[in-house]
Amino acid sequence: MNLPLVARFTLSRAIAWRPNAENQLLARARSGDREAIGVLFQRHRDKILRLTFQILHDREAAEDAAQEILLRAFQKMPSFRGESEFSTWLYRLALNHCLETQRIRQRREALLESHLQVPIHSGSPAPRIEARLALEHALDELPEILRFVLILREWHELSYEEIAAILHLPVGTVRSRLHEARKKFRQSWEAQHGDL
């Protein structure tokens, strides 16, 4: 049946807010229902965009990454077996994509600096408030795994179990890494700005 655009939009909204809607949407999405896929992605797009920006620190690169992640998720949707939450699966795709993007960028910069003698100047993004810059700097001081654990827990409010599934770590390790991340973050912040 070919529904008018308004009717399809109303259907999408009704599906999106029904109890147990995520499971129903996933079932429809796995069978190739583009509307269900669109609703699912719309629900999670802002979170994925925030995560990509927090890792890549560049608005344009983050938007490109979020688009690429959603495209990959669309292509892999039939293989999603539901062994984890959809959001966990999507975060894992996002994290893997961002890590690969960072590795490529680092290799490119290393090549330019070492072989071509071109200095890399990380251009300052649009002016931000001082607190935001200080926060990002303190996060960047953390080792990669500690930074990811802290971002996923504090900014994305994921459970220990969700973080463990995304990072392929035992829950106990997530707890200890989070404790270490908070401690190191506090030390870094206090070294630069005094007490939190």
Secondary structure in CASP SS format (residue, H / E / C, confidence):
PFRMAT SS
TARGET T0000
AUTHOR 0000-0000-0000
METHOD secondary structure of the structure
MODEL  1
M C 1.00
N C 1.00
L C 1.00
P C 1.00
L H 1.00
V H 1.00
A H 1.00
R H 1.00
F H 1.00
T H 1.00
L H 1.00
S H 1.00
R H 1.00
A H 1.00
I H 1.00
A H 1.00
W H 1.00
R C 1.00
P C 1.00
N C 1.00
A H 1.00
E H 1.00
N H 1.00
Q H 1.00
L H 1.00
L H 1.00
A H 1.00
R H 1.00
A H 1.00
R H 1.00
S C 1.00
G C 1.00
D C 1.00
R H 1.00
E H 1.00
A H 1.00
I H 1.00
G H 1.00
V H 1.00
L H 1.00
F H 1.00
Q H 1.00
R H 1.00
H H 1.00
R H 1.00
D H 1.00
K H 1.00
I H 1.00
L H 1.00
R H 1.00
L H 1.00
T H 1.00
F H 1.00
Q H 1.00
I H 1.00
L H 1.00
H C 1.00
D C 1.00
R H 1.00
E H 1.00
A H 1.00
A H 1.00
E H 1.00
D H 1.00
A H 1.00
A H 1.00
Q H 1.00
E H 1.00
I H 1.00
L H 1.00
L H 1.00
R H 1.00
A H 1.00
F H 1.00
Q H 1.00
K H 1.00
M H 1.00
P H 1.00
S H 1.00
F C 1.00
R C 1.00
G C 1.00
E C 1.00
S C 1.00
E C 1.00
F H 1.00
S H 1.00
T H 1.00
W H 1.00
L H 1.00
Y H 1.00
R H 1.00
L H 1.00
A H 1.00
L H 1.00
N H 1.00
H H 1.00
C H 1.00
L H 1.00
E H 1.00
T H 1.00
Q H 1.00
R H 1.00
I H 1.00
R H 1.00
Q H 1.00
R H 1.00
R H 1.00
E H 1.00
A H 1.00
L H 1.00
L H 1.00
E H 1.00
S H 1.00
H C 1.00
L C 1.00
Q C 1.00
V C 1.00
P C 1.00
I C 1.00
H C 1.00
S C 1.00
G C 1.00
S C 1.00
P C 1.00
A C 1.00
P C 1.00
R C 1.00
I C 1.00
E H 1.00
A H 1.00
R H 1.00
L H 1.00
A H 1.00
L H 1.00
E H 1.00
H H 1.00
A H 1.00
L H 1.00
D H 1.00
E C 1.00
L C 1.00
P C 1.00
E H 1.00
I H 1.00
L H 1.00
R H 1.00
F H 1.00
V H 1.00
L H 1.00
I H 1.00
L H 1.00
R H 1.00
E H 1.00
W H 1.00
H C 1.00
E C 1.00
L C 1.00
S C 1.00
Y H 1.00
E H 1.00
E H 1.00
I H 1.00
A H 1.00
A H 1.00
I H 1.00
L H 1.00
H C 1.00
L C 1.00
P C 1.00
V H 1.00
G H 1.00
T H 1.00
V H 1.00
R H 1.00
S H 1.00
R H 1.00
L H 1.00
H H 1.00
E H 1.00
A H 1.00
R H 1.00
K H 1.00
K H 1.00
F H 1.00
R H 1.00
Q H 1.00
S H 1.00
W H 1.00
E H 1.00
A H 1.00
Q H 1.00
H H 1.00
G C 1.00
D C 1.00
L C 1.00
END
